């Protein structure tokens, strides 16, 4: 049986991207600390810089 899909609001994702940018830590490391899949944050930094 599958688990329901978790939804992350824009503020959560933007906050996570801010952590990546301000600390310079890899996306994978920050995602692991927040308990989310790397793919959830993987392409956010590139979107934020546009």
N, C-alpha and C positions, 0 to 999 in steps of 0.2 A: 504494500500500500504506500502510495507516495504522500509526501508532506505537502501542505499548502505552500504556495509560492510566497516568499516574503517580499514586501514592497518597501523601498526606501525612498523617503521624500527627498526633494531637491536640496533642502537645507543639510540633510545628513551627507549626501554625496558631495556637495560643495565643501562642507567642512572637512571631509576626508581628503579631498583634493588640496585644500588649503594646508593640511598637515603635511602632505607629500611635498608641496612646493616650499613651505617655510623651513622644513627640517632637512630636505634633500634626501630623505630615506626612500628606498624603493617602494613602488606601489604594492608589491607582493607583501612586503613586511607590514605596511600600514593596514592592508586588508586583513591579514592574519590577526593583527592586534584587535581589530574591530569586530572580528568574527564574521566577516563576509568573504565571498568568493573574489578572487583577484579580478575576474572578468567584470564584476560589478563596478569596479573602479578603473579597470584597465584602460579604457579609451576616454575617460572623463578629463584627464589633464589636457589632452590635445583639444578637446572641445572647449575647455575653459580659456585657452590661450587665444582663441579665434576672436 
